C-alpha cells in the first residue's frame, strides 16, 4: 500500500474516533426530560368536617371517623360543620342517620345525638332489634365492655331435680354488637385513655329471633358476657367463606364484595353452641343430666301405699246412694278400687252365702 493511501486511512480513523467521543459526551450530558406533575389547587375556603372513611347508617362516630379539611368557599353549605363553629368532641358518640362516603362533607342532618328522638332507632342496622340485659361487674367483664364492642353471651344453669343437679355453662349467642352501656353510647376518655366503668345494663343489637332467645335465657339461669377481639370476627368470616355459609357473586364488583363482607361481619350468630359441664371442671361433679326422679307412692303422700292396678273385669256396686267400681280377682274375690281400699282388703266375696234353712233356721 502506498504512503498516500495509508495517511488517508489513518486520518479517517482518527476522525471517526473523535466523532464517537463527541457524540458520547453529548448523550451522556443531556439528562432525560422529567415530567412535571400537575399541582392541584389548594382550596382557600374554610375547613369543613368530612368523613375519613365510609360511614354506613347506624355507625357510631369515633374520634378517627371525622376530620376538618379545607373546602372551596363557593361550595360551602350552611348544613356543613365548619371549623371554629362546630366542636368535634361533641360529635363523638353520635350516630350516622344517612350513608356518608369517604371524603364527603358531613351535614348536620346526617348525625343523631343521644338526646335526640330516634337516636337508638338510628343506631340499629335495618332488620335488627335492640334488647337490654342486666349485668354486674362480674358478668360484664368488670366494665371493660364499651359501645361498639362485640361480645358472646353465656348462660349458666342447673339441670336436674332436688336430689341431683347438672351444672352447665353454655355459649348460646356469638358476635353481638354492643349499642350502649347503661344510657351511654360513648367511652369516657381521660388524658387519652379510656376509663372502664361498671354498668348495670348492656343494650345489644340482635335479630328478632335472637331477641326472643335472650328473653327466655334470662328466665333459665344467669347471663354473662365474654369480650371478643376484632381478629376473631375476621377469622369467623374466613371460616364462613370457606364453608359456604357466606357466598359472594362471581360478577360482584369490589365495592359490592366489601359491602357483603361488612354485612356478614356484623351478623350475630345463634348456631353451633358450645358448653362445659361441672364434670369438665371437677371430678366430683356430674357430667350428664340426672335421671328423672320417680313420683312418690300414694299420690305424693308419704307412708301411703300405692293403689293397685287392676286389669281384670270390673263391676259396679251400689251401697245406698254411693256407686263404686269393684275389681274381680282370679279367685272370684271382689276388691275395692278406691283409695280407701288401696291395701287390697276384700270388701266382698263371690262365694255363695250360707243357707239359713240348712242350719235349722225358720
C-alpha positions, 0 to 999 in steps of 0.5 A, a space after each residue: 500500500 502506498 504512503 498516500 493511501 495509508 495517511 488517508 486511512 489513518 486520518 479517517 480513523 482518527 476522525 471517526 474516533 473523535 466523532 464517537 467521543 463527541 457524540 458520547 459526551 453529548 448523550 451522556 450530558 443531556 439528562 432525560 426530560 422529567 415530567 412535571 406533575 400537575 399541582 392541584 389547587 389548594 382550596 382557600 375556603 374554610 375547613 369543613 368536617 368530612 368523613 375519613 372513611 365510609 360511614 354506613 347508617 347506624 355507625 357510631 362516630 369515633 374520634 378517627 371517623 371525622 376530620 376538618 379539611 379545607 373546602 372551596 368557599 363557593 361550595 360551602 353549605 350552611 348544613 356543613 360543620 365548619 371549623 371554629 363553629 362546630 366542636 368535634 368532641 361533641 360529635 363523638 358518640 353520635 350516630 350516622 342517620 344517612 350513608 356518608 362516603 369517604 371524603 364527603 362533607 358531613 351535614 348536620 342532618 346526617 348525625 343523631 345525638 343521644 338526646 335526640 328522638 330516634 337516636 337508638 332507632 338510628 343506631 340499629 342496622 335495618 332488620 335488627 332489634 335492640 334488647 337490654 340485659 342486666 349485668 354486674 361487674 362480674 358478668 360484664 367483664 368488670 366494665 371493660 365492655 364499651 359501645 361498639 364492642 362485640 361480645 358472646 353471651 353465656 348462660 349458666 344453669 342447673 339441670 336436674 331435680 332436688 336430689 341431683 343437679 347438672 351444672 352447665 355453662 353454655 355459649 348460646 349467642 356469638 358476635 353481638 354488637 354492643 349499642 350502649 352501656 347503661 344510657 351511654 353510647 360513648 367511652 369516657 376518655 381521660 388524658 387519652 385513655 379510656 376509663 372502664 366503668 361498671 354498668 348495670 345494663 348492656 343494650 345489644 343489637 340482635 335479630 328478632 329471633 335472637 331477641 326472643 332467645 335472650 328473653 327466655 335465657 334470662 328466665 333459665 339461669 344467669 347471663 354473662 358476657 365474654 369480650 371478643 377481639 376484632 381478629 376473631 370476627 375476621 377469622 369467623 368470616 374466613 371460616 364462613 367463606 370457606 364453608 359456604 355459609 357466606 357466598 359472594 357473586 362471581 360478577 360482584 364488583 369490589 365495592 359490592 364484595 366489601 359491602 357483603 363482607 361488612 354485612 356478614 361481619 356484623 351478623 350475630 350468630 345463634 348456631 353451633 353452641 358450645 358448653 362445659 359441664 361441672 364434670 369438665 371442671 371437677 371430678 366430683 361433679 356430674 357430667 350428664 343430666 340426672 335421671 328423672 326422679 320417680 313420683 312418690 307412692 300414694 299420690 305424693 303422700 308419704 307412708 301411703 301405699 300405692 293403689 293397685 292396678 287392676 286389669 281384670 273385669 270390673 263391676 259396679 256396686 251400689 251401697 245406698 246412694 254411693 256407686 263404686 267400681 269393684 275389681 274381680 280377682 282370679 279367685 272370684 274375690 271382689 276388691 275395692 278400687 278406691 283409695 280407701 281400699 288401696 291395701 287390697 282388703 276384700 270388701 266382698 266375696 263371690 262365694 255363695 252365702 250360707 243357707 239359713 234353712 240348712 242350719 235349722 233356721 225358720 
